[in-house]
Amino acid sequence: MFQIVMDNPVRFIIALLIGLATAWWIWGRLGAMVADTAGKASDVAKGAVDAAGDAASGAVDAAGDVASGAADAAKGAAGTVAAGVAAAGAGAAAAASSAKDAAGEILDGPKIAQAVGEPDDLTKIKGIGPKLNDLCHSLGVMRFDQISQWSAADVAEVDQYLKIKGRIDRDRWVDQAKLLAAGDVDGHKAQFMS
Protein backbone atom coordinates (compact mmCIF):
# COMPACT_ATOMS: atom_id res chain seq x y z
CA MET A 1 0.00 0.00 0.00
CA PHE A 2 2.84 2.36 0.78
CA GLN A 3 4.17 1.79 -2.72
CA ILE A 4 0.78 2.81 -4.18
CA VAL A 5 0.85 6.02 -2.14
CA MET A 6 4.45 6.70 -3.20
CA ASP A 7 3.60 6.14 -6.87
CA ASN A 8 0.48 8.37 -6.72
CA PRO A 9 1.04 11.11 -4.10
CA VAL A 10 -1.17 13.69 -5.82
CA ARG A 11 -4.10 11.28 -6.13
CA PHE A 12 -3.67 10.26 -2.51
CA ILE A 13 -3.75 13.86 -1.34
CA ILE A 14 -6.76 14.67 -3.53
CA ALA A 15 -8.58 11.66 -2.05
CA LEU A 16 -7.62 12.90 1.41
CA LEU A 17 -8.99 16.37 0.61
CA ILE A 18 -12.26 14.89 -0.61
CA GLY A 19 -12.52 12.85 2.59
CA LEU A 20 -11.88 15.92 4.75
CA ALA A 21 -14.40 18.01 2.84
CA THR A 22 -17.01 15.27 3.18
CA ALA A 23 -16.36 14.89 6.91
CA TRP A 24 -16.55 18.66 7.38
CA TRP A 25 -19.86 18.80 5.49
CA ILE A 26 -21.32 15.91 7.51
CA TRP A 27 -20.27 17.49 10.81
CA GLY A 28 -21.80 20.79 9.67
CA ARG A 29 -25.11 19.13 8.77
CA LEU A 30 -25.18 17.21 12.06
CA GLY A 31 -24.38 20.39 13.95
CA ALA A 32 -27.29 22.21 12.29
CA MET A 33 -29.75 19.44 13.18
CA VAL A 34 -28.58 19.06 16.75
CA ALA A 35 -28.40 22.78 17.42
CA ASP A 36 -32.20 22.73 17.87
CA THR A 37 -31.66 20.85 21.10
CA ALA A 38 -29.60 23.24 23.12
CA GLY A 39 -28.37 20.69 25.64
CA LYS A 40 -26.67 18.63 22.96
CA ALA A 41 -25.37 21.46 20.80
CA SER A 42 -22.27 22.15 22.84
CA ASP A 43 -21.27 18.45 22.78
CA VAL A 44 -21.54 18.32 19.00
CA ALA A 45 -19.62 21.56 18.57
CA LYS A 46 -16.88 20.35 20.92
CA GLY A 47 -16.67 17.06 19.02
CA ALA A 48 -16.53 18.92 15.70
CA VAL A 49 -13.73 21.15 16.95
CA ASP A 50 -11.77 18.13 18.20
CA ALA A 51 -12.40 16.13 15.02
CA ALA A 52 -11.49 19.05 12.77
CA GLY A 53 -8.29 19.67 14.70
CA ASP A 54 -7.35 15.97 14.61
CA ALA A 55 -8.22 15.71 10.92
CA ALA A 56 -6.22 18.80 10.00
CA SER A 57 -3.22 17.61 12.01
CA GLY A 58 -3.37 14.11 10.51
CA ALA A 59 -3.80 15.47 6.98
CA VAL A 60 -0.82 17.76 7.26
CA ASP A 61 1.31 14.92 8.70
CA ALA A 62 0.21 12.50 5.98
CA ALA A 63 0.78 15.05 3.24
CA GLY A 64 4.24 15.79 4.62
CA ASP A 65 5.16 12.08 4.70
CA VAL A 66 3.94 11.51 1.15
CA ALA A 67 5.60 14.63 -0.19
CA SER A 68 8.98 13.82 1.36
CA GLY A 69 9.02 10.27 -0.06
CA ALA A 70 7.90 11.21 -3.63
CA ALA A 71 10.04 12.26 -6.57
CA ASP A 72 11.18 15.89 -6.86
CA ALA A 73 8.44 16.72 -9.35
CA ALA A 74 5.78 15.22 -7.11
CA LYS A 75 7.18 17.08 -4.09
CA GLY A 76 6.21 20.44 -5.53
CA ALA A 77 2.69 19.29 -6.35
CA ALA A 78 2.27 17.56 -2.99
CA GLY A 79 3.47 20.66 -1.15
CA THR A 80 0.88 22.77 -2.91
CA VAL A 81 -1.86 20.28 -2.17
CA ALA A 82 -0.67 19.92 1.45
CA ALA A 83 -1.09 23.66 1.86
CA GLY A 84 -4.63 23.25 0.55
CA VAL A 85 -5.25 20.44 3.04
CA ALA A 86 -3.98 22.60 5.89
CA ALA A 87 -6.18 25.48 4.74
CA ALA A 88 -9.21 23.17 4.49
CA GLY A 89 -8.52 21.82 7.98
CA ALA A 90 -8.22 25.36 9.34
CA GLY A 91 -11.52 26.26 7.65
CA ALA A 92 -13.22 23.24 9.19
CA ALA A 93 -11.86 24.15 12.62
CA ALA A 94 -13.10 27.73 12.21
CA ALA A 95 -16.55 26.49 11.15
CA ALA A 96 -16.70 24.12 14.12
CA SER A 97 -15.60 26.91 16.45
CA SER A 98 -18.36 29.10 15.02
CA ALA A 99 -20.85 26.30 15.71
CA LYS A 100 -19.53 26.07 19.26
CA ASP A 101 -20.02 29.85 19.69
CA ALA A 102 -23.58 29.54 18.42
CA ALA A 103 -24.21 26.66 20.81
CA GLY A 104 -22.73 28.69 23.67
CA GLU A 105 -25.16 31.49 22.87
CA ILE A 106 -28.09 29.09 23.09
CA LEU A 107 -26.85 27.56 26.33
CA ASP A 108 -26.39 30.98 27.92
CA GLY A 109 -30.16 31.31 27.71
CA PRO A 110 -32.39 34.18 28.68
CA LYS A 111 -31.45 36.45 31.55
CA ILE A 112 -34.35 35.60 33.88
CA ALA A 113 -34.76 34.51 37.48
CA GLN A 114 -33.70 30.89 37.95
CA ALA A 115 -36.23 28.23 38.91
CA VAL A 116 -36.07 26.92 42.46
CA GLY A 117 -37.32 23.41 43.10
CA GLU A 118 -38.33 20.43 41.01
CA PRO A 119 -39.42 21.17 37.43
CA ASP A 120 -43.16 21.36 36.70
CA ASP A 121 -44.83 19.72 33.71
CA LEU A 122 -45.09 22.82 31.55
CA THR A 123 -47.22 20.94 29.01
CA LYS A 124 -50.17 21.72 31.32
CA ILE A 125 -49.94 25.28 29.98
CA LYS A 126 -52.04 25.52 26.83
CA GLY A 127 -49.69 26.08 23.89
CA ILE A 128 -46.71 24.17 25.32
CA GLY A 129 -46.18 20.71 23.85
CA PRO A 130 -43.45 18.17 24.64
CA LYS A 131 -40.84 19.76 22.34
CA LEU A 132 -41.46 23.26 23.63
CA ASN A 133 -41.41 21.88 27.19
CA ASP A 134 -37.93 20.46 26.52
CA LEU A 135 -36.76 23.74 24.96
CA CYS A 136 -38.08 25.70 27.96
CA HIS A 137 -36.25 23.38 30.36
CA SER A 138 -33.02 23.76 28.38
CA LEU A 139 -33.41 27.55 28.71
CA GLY A 140 -33.90 27.32 32.49
CA VAL A 141 -37.69 27.85 32.38
CA MET A 142 -38.96 25.00 34.56
CA ARG A 143 -41.65 26.05 37.02
CA PHE A 144 -45.12 27.61 37.02
CA ASP A 145 -44.21 29.98 39.86
CA GLN A 146 -41.20 31.15 37.86
CA ILE A 147 -43.32 31.96 34.78
CA SER A 148 -46.07 33.54 36.90
CA GLN A 149 -43.64 36.23 38.10
CA TRP A 150 -42.41 37.30 34.65
CA SER A 151 -42.48 40.96 33.75
CA ALA A 152 -42.92 42.22 30.18
CA ALA A 153 -39.10 42.38 29.94
CA ASP A 154 -38.80 38.74 31.03
CA VAL A 155 -41.40 37.71 28.44
CA ALA A 156 -39.46 39.56 25.71
CA GLU A 157 -36.19 37.98 26.88
CA VAL A 158 -37.53 34.42 26.70
CA ASP A 159 -39.52 35.08 23.51
CA GLN A 160 -36.36 35.69 21.51
CA TYR A 161 -35.33 32.05 22.08
CA LEU A 162 -38.61 30.60 20.80
CA LYS A 163 -39.17 29.74 17.15
CA ILE A 164 -42.63 31.34 17.11
CA LYS A 165 -42.31 34.92 18.35
CA GLY A 166 -45.12 36.33 20.48
CA ARG A 167 -46.29 32.91 21.61
CA ILE A 168 -45.96 33.69 25.34
CA ASP A 169 -48.35 36.66 25.13
CA ARG A 170 -50.67 35.03 22.57
CA ASP A 171 -51.16 31.90 24.71
CA ARG A 172 -51.10 33.93 27.97
CA TRP A 173 -48.47 31.76 29.65
CA VAL A 174 -48.11 34.13 32.62
CA ASP A 175 -51.84 34.11 33.41
CA GLN A 176 -52.00 30.33 33.05
CA ALA A 177 -48.91 29.85 35.22
CA LYS A 178 -50.40 32.03 38.00
CA LEU A 179 -53.40 29.72 38.27
CA LEU A 180 -51.32 26.53 38.05
CA ALA A 181 -48.73 27.79 40.57
CA ALA A 182 -51.57 28.53 43.00
CA GLY A 183 -52.90 24.99 42.50
CA ASP A 184 -56.14 26.25 40.88
CA VAL A 185 -56.32 23.50 38.25
CA ASP A 186 -60.11 23.81 37.95
CA GLY A 187 -59.89 27.57 37.40
CA HIS A 188 -57.19 26.98 34.79
CA LYS A 189 -59.31 24.41 32.97
CA ALA A 190 -62.38 26.64 33.05
CA GLN A 191 -60.55 29.68 31.72
CA PHE A 192 -58.05 28.21 29.26
CA MET A 193 -59.05 24.67 28.30
CA SER A 194 -62.64 25.22 27.21
GUVO-551633 format. One line per field, with one value per residue: residue number from 1; residue in three letters; x, y, z of N, C-alpha, C in turn. Coordinates in steps of 0.02 Angstrom, whole numbers. Example, Ala and Ser with C-alpha at 12.3 -4.5 7.8 and 13.67 -1.06 7.14 Angstrom:
! residues 2
nr <- c(1; 2);
rest <- c(ALA; SER);
nxx <- c(660; 642);
nyy <- c(-284; -112);
nzz <- c(390; 354);
caxx <- c(615; 684);
cayy <- c(-225; -53);
cazz <- c(390; 357);
cxx <- c(660; 645);
cyy <- c(-165; 2);
czz <- c(390; 394);
//
This chain:
! residues 194
nr <- c(1; 2; 3; 4; 5; 6; 7; 8; 9; 10; 11; 12; 13; 14; 15; 16; 17; 18; 19; 20; 21; 22; 23; 24; 25; 26; 27; 28; 29; 30; 31; 32; 33; 34; 35; 36; 37; 38; 39; 40; 41; 42; 43; 44; 45; 46; 47; 48; 49; 50; 51; 52; 53; 54; 55; 56; 57; 58; 59; 60; 61; 62; 63; 64; 65; 66; 67; 68; 69; 70; 71; 72; 73; 74; 75; 76; 77; 78; 79; 80; 81; 82; 83; 84; 85; 86; 87; 88; 89; 90; 91; 92; 93; 94; 95; 96; 97; 98; 99; 100; 101; 102; 103; 104; 105; 106; 107; 108; 109; 110; 111; 112; 113; 114; 115; 116; 117; 118; 119; 120; 121; 122; 123; 124; 125; 126; 127; 128; 129; 130; 131; 132; 133; 134; 135; 136; 137; 138; 139; 140; 141; 142; 143; 144; 145; 146; 147; 148; 149; 150; 151; 152; 153; 154; 155; 156; 157; 158; 159; 160; 161; 162; 163; 164; 165; 166; 167; 168; 169; 170; 171; 172; 173; 174; 175; 176; 177; 178; 179; 180; 181; 182; 183; 184; 185; 186; 187; 188; 189; 190; 191; 192; 193; 194);
rest <- c(MET; PHE; GLN; ILE; VAL; MET; ASP; ASN; PRO; VAL; ARG; PHE; ILE; ILE; ALA; LEU; LEU; ILE; GLY; LEU; ALA; THR; ALA; TRP; TRP; ILE; TRP; GLY; ARG; LEU; GLY; ALA; MET; VAL; ALA; ASP; THR; ALA; GLY; LYS; ALA; SER; ASP; VAL; ALA; LYS; GLY; ALA; VAL; ASP; ALA; ALA; GLY; ASP; ALA; ALA; SER; GLY; ALA; VAL; ASP; ALA; ALA; GLY; ASP; VAL; ALA; SER; GLY; ALA; ALA; ASP; ALA; ALA; LYS; GLY; ALA; ALA; GLY; THR; VAL; ALA; ALA; GLY; VAL; ALA; ALA; ALA; GLY; ALA; GLY; ALA; ALA; ALA; ALA; ALA; SER; SER; ALA; LYS; ASP; ALA; ALA; GLY; GLU; ILE; LEU; ASP; GLY; PRO; LYS; ILE; ALA; GLN; ALA; VAL; GLY; GLU; PRO; ASP; ASP; LEU; THR; LYS; ILE; LYS; GLY; ILE; GLY; PRO; LYS; LEU; ASN; ASP; LEU; CYS; HIS; SER; LEU; GLY; VAL; MET; ARG; PHE; ASP; GLN; ILE; SER; GLN; TRP; SER; ALA; ALA; ASP; VAL; ALA; GLU; VAL; ASP; GLN; TYR; LEU; LYS; ILE; LYS; GLY; ARG; ILE; ASP; ARG; ASP; ARG; TRP; VAL; ASP; GLN; ALA; LYS; LEU; LEU; ALA; ALA; GLY; ASP; VAL; ASP; GLY; HIS; LYS; ALA; GLN; PHE; MET; SER);
nxx <- c(41; 98; 182; 93; 43; 161; 186; 79; 61; -8; -140; -173; -171; -272; -381; -380; -412; -542; -604; -588; -663; -790; -811; -810; -924; -1023; -1013; -1051; -1185; -1239; -1218; -1304; -1429; -1432; -1418; -1542; -1580; -1534; -1460; -1380; -1306; -1183; -1101; -1091; -1030; -908; -857; -846; -750; -640; -628; -605; -485; -402; -413; -359; -228; -185; -197; -105; 13; 12; 16; 140; 225; 202; 241; 377; 430; 409; 450; 554; 478; 349; 352; 339; 207; 139; 168; 100; -32; -37; -33; -159; -235; -205; -260; -395; -420; -402; -508; -615; -599; -621; -756; -815; -784; -859; -986; -983; -980; -1106; -1183; -1147; -1208; -1342; -1347; -1319; -1437; -1593; -1592; -1657; -1747; -1692; -1760; -1824; -1824; -1908; -1936; -2087; -2223; -2232; -2312; -2442; -2481; -2577; -2532; -2402; -2310; -2233; -2104; -2081; -2086; -1968; -1875; -1898; -1856; -1721; -1683; -1691; -1814; -1928; -2030; -2199; -2220; -2111; -2132; -2251; -2212; -2154; -2105; -2146; -2025; -1956; -2035; -2011; -1874; -1867; -1945; -1868; -1794; -1879; -1953; -2072; -2117; -2192; -2275; -2287; -2361; -2475; -2529; -2547; -2460; -2412; -2527; -2590; -2493; -2497; -2618; -2596; -2482; -2536; -2611; -2738; -2812; -2937; -2990; -2899; -2927; -3060; -3046; -2947; -2947; -3065);
nyy <- c(-59; 60; 81; 108; 231; 304; 301; 373; 510; 633; 596; 527; 631; 713; 627; 622; 755; 761; 671; 742; 858; 801; 747; 865; 928; 837; 845; 978; 974; 887; 963; 1071; 1009; 961; 1074; 1124; 1065; 1123; 1074; 973; 1033; 1095; 985; 925; 1028; 1037; 910; 922; 1022; 958; 846; 911; 975; 862; 798; 894; 901; 768; 760; 854; 796; 672; 718; 780; 668; 593; 684; 701; 577; 560; 585; 722; 805; 772; 816; 955; 971; 900; 976; 1094; 1046; 998; 1117; 1162; 1064; 1092; 1220; 1189; 1110; 1207; 1290; 1206; 1190; 1322; 1337; 1241; 1297; 1412; 1354; 1306; 1427; 1474; 1376; 1399; 1523; 1487; 1404; 1494; 1559; 1643; 1794; 1779; 1757; 1617; 1451; 1377; 1228; 1071; 1032; 1083; 1009; 1081; 1063; 1069; 1197; 1281; 1275; 1239; 1107; 942; 958; 1097; 1107; 1038; 1125; 1241; 1196; 1176; 1306; 1351; 1379; 1317; 1305; 1335; 1439; 1517; 1565; 1633; 1749; 1830; 1981; 2105; 2127; 2009; 1917; 1961; 1934; 1792; 1759; 1784; 1669; 1574; 1485; 1529; 1685; 1792; 1702; 1679; 1787; 1777; 1651; 1672; 1634; 1679; 1714; 1588; 1514; 1576; 1532; 1392; 1383; 1422; 1313; 1305; 1213; 1183; 1311; 1350; 1257; 1293; 1424; 1419; 1297; 1271);
nzz <- c(0; 37; -68; -171; -128; -134; -271; -320; -262; -277; -312; -197; -102; -153; -137; 1; 30; -21; 66; 188; 160; 144; 272; 346; 294; 333; 473; 488; 443; 537; 651; 627; 635; 765; 839; 869; 985; 1127; 1237; 1185; 1089; 1122; 1148; 1021; 949; 1018; 990; 852; 840; 899; 812; 690; 716; 742; 618; 531; 580; 560; 421; 375; 424; 354; 222; 223; 245; 128; 30; 58; 27; -109; -285; -348; -432; -396; -266; -267; -314; -215; -103; -131; -132; -1; 69; 34; 98; 232; 240; 216; 329; 428; 396; 423; 560; 600; 562; 645; 768; 759; 761; 890; 960; 927; 988; 1120; 1139; 1137; 1249; 1349; 1371; 1417; 1513; 1652; 1808; 1902; 1912; 2060; 2141; 2103; 1930; 1845; 1753; 1611; 1502; 1540; 1525; 1410; 1242; 1256; 1205; 1207; 1143; 1152; 1289; 1323; 1263; 1339; 1465; 1437; 1426; 1553; 1602; 1705; 1800; 1859; 1952; 1927; 1795; 1819; 1881; 1788; 1709; 1583; 1519; 1548; 1478; 1346; 1341; 1350; 1242; 1129; 1111; 1067; 930; 873; 877; 999; 1057; 1194; 1247; 1165; 1197; 1329; 1438; 1563; 1637; 1640; 1710; 1835; 1888; 1889; 1971; 2091; 2117; 2068; 1975; 1923; 1898; 1801; 1699; 1671; 1623; 1520; 1450; 1387);
caxx <- c(0; 142; 208; 39; 43; 223; 180; 24; 52; -58; -205; -183; -188; -338; -429; -381; -450; -613; -626; -594; -720; -851; -818; -827; -993; -1066; -1014; -1090; -1256; -1259; -1219; -1364; -1487; -1429; -1420; -1610; -1583; -1480; -1419; -1333; -1269; -1113; -1063; -1077; -981; -844; -834; -827; -686; -589; -620; -574; -414; -367; -411; -311; -161; -169; -190; -41; 66; 11; 39; 212; 258; 197; 280; 449; 451; 395; 502; 559; 422; 289; 359; 311; 134; 113; 174; 44; -93; -33; -54; -231; -262; -199; -309; -461; -426; -411; -576; -661; -593; -655; -828; -835; -780; -918; -1043; -976; -1001; -1179; -1211; -1137; -1258; -1404; -1342; -1320; -1508; -1619; -1572; -1717; -1738; -1685; -1812; -1803; -1866; -1916; -1971; -2158; -2241; -2254; -2361; -2509; -2497; -2602; -2484; -2336; -2309; -2172; -2042; -2073; -2070; -1896; -1838; -1904; -1813; -1651; -1671; -1695; -1884; -1948; -2082; -2256; -2210; -2060; -2166; -2304; -2182; -2120; -2124; -2146; -1955; -1940; -2070; -1973; -1809; -1876; -1976; -1818; -1766; -1930; -1959; -2132; -2115; -2256; -2315; -2298; -2418; -2534; -2558; -2555; -2424; -2405; -2592; -2600; -2445; -2520; -2670; -2566; -2436; -2578; -2645; -2807; -2816; -3006; -2995; -2859; -2966; -3119; -3028; -2902; -2953; -3132);
cayy <- c(0; 118; 90; 140; 301; 335; 307; 419; 555; 684; 564; 513; 693; 734; 583; 645; 818; 744; 642; 796; 900; 764; 745; 933; 940; 796; 875; 1039; 957; 861; 1020; 1110; 972; 953; 1139; 1136; 1042; 1162; 1035; 931; 1073; 1107; 922; 916; 1078; 1017; 853; 946; 1058; 907; 807; 952; 983; 799; 785; 940; 880; 706; 773; 888; 746; 625; 752; 790; 604; 575; 731; 691; 514; 561; 613; 795; 836; 761; 854; 1022; 965; 878; 1033; 1139; 1014; 996; 1183; 1163; 1022; 1130; 1274; 1158; 1091; 1268; 1313; 1162; 1207; 1387; 1325; 1206; 1346; 1455; 1315; 1304; 1492; 1477; 1333; 1434; 1575; 1455; 1378; 1549; 1566; 1709; 1823; 1780; 1726; 1545; 1412; 1346; 1170; 1021; 1059; 1068; 986; 1141; 1047; 1086; 1264; 1276; 1304; 1209; 1035; 908; 988; 1163; 1094; 1023; 1187; 1285; 1169; 1188; 1378; 1366; 1392; 1250; 1302; 1380; 1499; 1557; 1598; 1677; 1812; 1865; 2048; 2111; 2119; 1937; 1885; 1978; 1899; 1721; 1754; 1784; 1602; 1530; 1487; 1567; 1746; 1816; 1645; 1685; 1833; 1752; 1595; 1696; 1588; 1707; 1706; 1516; 1493; 1601; 1486; 1326; 1390; 1427; 1250; 1313; 1175; 1191; 1378; 1349; 1220; 1332; 1484; 1410; 1233; 1261);
cazz <- c(0; 39; -136; -209; -107; -160; -343; -336; -205; -291; -307; -126; -67; -177; -103; 71; 30; -30; 130; 238; 142; 159; 345; 369; 274; 375; 541; 484; 439; 603; 698; 615; 659; 838; 871; 893; 1055; 1156; 1282; 1148; 1040; 1142; 1139; 950; 929; 1046; 951; 785; 848; 910; 751; 638; 735; 730; 546; 500; 601; 526; 349; 363; 435; 299; 162; 231; 235; 58; -10; 68; -3; -182; -328; -343; -468; -355; -204; -276; -317; -150; -57; -146; -108; 72; 93; 27; 152; 294; 237; 224; 399; 467; 382; 460; 631; 611; 557; 706; 822; 751; 785; 963; 985; 921; 1040; 1183; 1143; 1155; 1316; 1396; 1386; 1434; 1578; 1694; 1874; 1898; 1946; 2123; 2155; 2050; 1871; 1835; 1686; 1578; 1450; 1566; 1499; 1341; 1194; 1266; 1193; 1232; 1117; 1182; 1360; 1326; 1248; 1398; 1518; 1419; 1436; 1624; 1619; 1728; 1851; 1851; 1993; 1893; 1739; 1845; 1905; 1733; 1688; 1509; 1497; 1552; 1422; 1286; 1344; 1335; 1176; 1075; 1104; 1040; 857; 855; 918; 1024; 1081; 1267; 1256; 1129; 1236; 1398; 1483; 1631; 1671; 1653; 1761; 1900; 1913; 1902; 2028; 2150; 2125; 2044; 1913; 1897; 1870; 1740; 1649; 1653; 1586; 1463; 1415; 1360);
cxx <- c(43; 169; 157; 37; 103; 218; 128; 12; -3; -129; -222; -205; -255; -392; -436; -421; -525; -642; -635; -654; -786; -863; -839; -901; -1041; -1070; -1055; -1165; -1280; -1264; -1282; -1427; -1488; -1434; -1489; -1618; -1523; -1435; -1366; -1289; -1196; -1071; -1044; -1024; -912; -814; -810; -760; -630; -575; -586; -500; -374; -360; -360; -239; -139; -158; -124; 17; 70; 36; 114; 251; 258; 242; 355; 474; 443; 453; 501; 500; 358; 291; 327; 235; 105; 116; 117; -21; -94; -53; -130; -265; -260; -250; -380; -472; -437; -481; -626; -659; -628; -731; -853; -833; -839; -980; -1042; -999; -1077; -1212; -1203; -1188; -1325; -1402; -1341; -1391; -1528; -1597; -1636; -1701; -1737; -1741; -1783; -1851; -1869; -1954; -2045; -2167; -2273; -2304; -2433; -2530; -2518; -2553; -2414; -2343; -2244; -2107; -2029; -2058; -1996; -1854; -1840; -1857; -1739; -1633; -1675; -1765; -1915; -2009; -2138; -2245; -2158; -2093; -2217; -2277; -2148; -2149; -2126; -2075; -1934; -1972; -2032; -1906; -1816; -1902; -1925; -1786; -1817; -1935; -2018; -2136; -2186; -2300; -2332; -2358; -2482; -2568; -2567; -2524; -2423; -2471; -2606; -2556; -2466; -2572; -2640; -2519; -2476; -2616; -2717; -2815; -2886; -3015; -2956; -2898; -3024; -3100; -2990; -2914; -3023; -3136);
cyy <- c(62; 133; 125; 214; 337; 346; 359; 469; 607; 655; 549; 576; 719; 692; 604; 710; 806; 715; 695; 841; 866; 761; 812; 947; 901; 825; 938; 1025; 929; 917; 1061; 1075; 970; 1019; 1157; 1114; 1072; 1122; 994; 971; 1083; 1044; 911; 965; 1060; 959; 874; 982; 1007; 867; 847; 963; 920; 785; 830; 920; 817; 717; 806; 839; 697; 657; 764; 725; 585; 620; 719; 628; 512; 590; 689; 830; 830; 801; 923; 1020; 946; 935; 1082; 1110; 1011; 1063; 1190; 1122; 1060; 1186; 1247; 1138; 1152; 1295; 1271; 1178; 1273; 1378; 1290; 1253; 1393; 1419; 1312; 1370; 1498; 1435; 1366; 1489; 1545; 1433; 1433; 1564; 1636; 1731; 1833; 1748; 1650; 1510; 1381; 1289; 1124; 1052; 1038; 1041; 1045; 1127; 1058; 1156; 1255; 1311; 1277; 1133; 1006; 940; 1056; 1157; 1080; 1085; 1234; 1261; 1182; 1262; 1398; 1384; 1325; 1248; 1353; 1445; 1545; 1598; 1649; 1745; 1852; 1934; 2048; 2103; 2046; 1900; 1899; 1941; 1826; 1713; 1752; 1716; 1553; 1538; 1529; 1627; 1766; 1762; 1652; 1729; 1805; 1696; 1611; 1649; 1614; 1698; 1632; 1492; 1517; 1554; 1418; 1329; 1392; 1361; 1252; 1279; 1183; 1259; 1383; 1314; 1261; 1391; 1470; 1346; 1221; 1280);
czz <- c(0; -30; -180; -192; -136; -236; -363; -280; -217; -284; -234; -88; -89; -142; -29; 77; 24; 34; 183; 223; 158; 234; 372; 353; 320; 446; 541; 482; 506; 654; 690; 642; 735; 874; 896; 966; 1091; 1202; 1246; 1101; 1059; 1135; 1066; 927; 955; 1007; 882; 788; 856; 846; 697; 653; 723; 656; 512; 517; 564; 451; 334; 372; 376; 235; 165; 219; 162; 16; -2; 35; -79; -220; -324; -377; -427; -291; -211; -277; -250; -99; -68; -120; -32; 102; 88; 82; 218; 296; 247; 297; 443; 457; 421; 534; 646; 608; 621; 766; 820; 776; 861; 993; 982; 975; 1109; 1193; 1164; 1227; 1369; 1417; 1404; 1504; 1620; 1761; 1867; 1936; 2009; 2137; 2095; 1991; 1870; 1764; 1649; 1522; 1475; 1545; 1426; 1294; 1202; 1257; 1219; 1208; 1147; 1256; 1368; 1313; 1308; 1453; 1501; 1427; 1509; 1647; 1639; 1773; 1836; 1890; 1962; 1837; 1765; 1868; 1850; 1721; 1611; 1482; 1498; 1493; 1357; 1283; 1324; 1264; 1120; 1064; 1075; 965; 834; 903; 938; 1055; 1155; 1280; 1225; 1168; 1310; 1450; 1555; 1669; 1687; 1710; 1830; 1930; 1932; 1962; 2093; 2163; 2102; 1975; 1881; 1866; 1804; 1683; 1624; 1608; 1522; 1423; 1386; 1288);
//
